[in-house]
Amino acid sequence: MHKFTARIVLAGTASVMALGMAGAAHAQAFYLQEQSVRAQGRAFSGEAADTGVDSLWWNPAAIGGLEGGQASIHASAILPRGKVVDDGTLIKRPGQAATSVGGNAVAKNPIDNGVLPSGAVAYGFGKVAFGLTVTSPYSFTTNYDSDSWARYSADKTKLRTIDIQPSVAFQPMEGLYVGAALNVEHVSATLGNYLPNLSPLLADGHQQLKGSGWDLGWSVGAQYHNGPASIGVAYKSAVKHKLDGSLTIDGLLGPLAGNNMSLDTTAEFSTPWQAIMSARVKATKQLTLNAQVVAYGWSKFDTIDLGSPLNSSIPENYKDGFSYAFGLDYDVSPKWTVRGGIQYGETPTQDGDRDARVPDSNRWNFSAGTTYNMSSKIAIDAAASYIAFKDASIDRVTAAYVGTAAQTPVLTNGSLQDAYAMVFSLGARVSF
C-alpha cells in the first residue's frame, strides 16, 4: 500500500484517533484520581500536604520522616452515566447533497463501568524513606454501537495505563521533607471507528488502531509542617509516549477498496505536566481543613505524530486548566474519622473541538468518606463520590479522504447531556 494512499484514508480520522489516545492521558477528562480512598473522602483536597503512604502518588515527599513501614491497598468502582445525542449531524458525500448521518440518535452510557485497583508501600528510617506506588491513572473504555450516529468518530476505545512510581524522600531539617520519584508508565490503546463508503446504500468500512509502549516521567515535591499548618508542593512531569502498533482498514468498497490495508506504525504524544499546591490546617483538636489547586499543562499535548510509513503530524487544540478542591477531616473519636469535600475541574477540551470519543466537560465532584482504626496498625477506609458534568456540545468537524475526489465531510452537531458518575471505594492501610 502506497504511503500516500494510507495517509488519505487516515486524514479524516487521524485526529479522532489522537483524541482517543489522549484519553489515556486526560488529566480531567479521563484522569482517574482514585489512588487513595482517604483522599477521595475529602475530594482530593489535601494530598500534597498530607503525610504517609496514601499521599505518595501526589507528592513523593509525603513519606519524609517515616520510621517503619506503611502499606495501603484499595479499589474503586467507577459508574459513569449520560447521553451523547445527535442534534443534526450531516454527512456530504461527493456529488451528493448533505444528508443526515443517520443511525441511532441517542448513545446512552457510552463510557463503560470500571474497577480501579491501586496500592502503595513505603519504609522509612527517619531521615530517609523509600516508597512505591502502582496505579492506573489514565484508563477508560467507551463503546458506541455500529449504528450509532457517532460511528464515524468512534466505536470502541480501550485505554489502559500502569504507572509504577518508585520514590525516595529526605528530611533535611525538622518539619521539612523533600522527595523525588520516577514514573514508569505503560500505555496500551485500541481505537476504532467506521468509515463511510461513497454510497449510503453500502455498509460502512472500519478502521482500528492498536498500540502499546513503556515510557518514563518524574515527580518532585516538598512539604513543610509548622504546628497546626502544613503546606505541600509537587510537580509531575509530562510523559512523552511512543506506542508501537498497527493500523487495520477493511470494508471499503468500490473505488475505495484499494485503501483496505494492514500495516505497522508508531504514534507519539505527550501527557500534561501537573503542578500541585496543597495546604492543611488543624483548626481544632478534631477538625482539619484542606485545600488543593492543581494546574494541568494540557497545551503540552499539541500534536500526535504518526511514524513510518504514514509520517504525519496531527494538530490538537487542548488548553491548560485547573482543578480546585476544599475538604475537611473530623475526628469523631480516636478510632473514627469522617471526611467531606468538593472539587471543581476544568475540561481541557474546547467548544468546536470536542469529539464523541472524549465527550468531556467541566465537572463538580462531591465526596464523603470515613476511616475506622481497627487497631494502632490497621485502618479501614471507605468513600463515595457524585460527579456532575455540565452539558456540552459535541462539535468537532471531520472529513474522510481529505484532499481527494472522495473527500466526505462529517459536520458533527451533537451534545453531551445529563452526564454524571458515581464512585465507591474501599481500602485498608497497615503499619509495620
Secondary structure, DSSP 4 states (H G I P E B T S, - for coil): --HHHHHHHHHTTHHHHHHHHHGGG-SSSS----S-HHHHHTTS-SGGG--SGGGTTT-GGGGTT-EEEEEEEEEEEEEEEEEEEESS-EE--TTS--EE--SBSEEES-BPPEEEEEEEEEEEESSEEEEEEEE-SS-EEEE--TTBTTTTT-SEEEEEEEEEEEEEEEEEETTEEEEEEEEEEEEEEEEEEEE--SSTTSPPEEEEEEEEEEEEEEEEEEEEEETTEEEEEEEE---EEEEEEEEEEE---GGGGGG-EEEEEEEEEEPPPEEEEEEEEE-SSSEEEEEEEEEE-GGG--EEEE-TTT-EEEE-----EEEEEEEEEEESSSSEEEEEEEEEE--S--TTS--TTS----EEEEEEEEEEESSSSEEEEEEEEEEEE--EEE---EEESTTSTT-EEEE--EEEEEEEEEEEEEEEEEE-
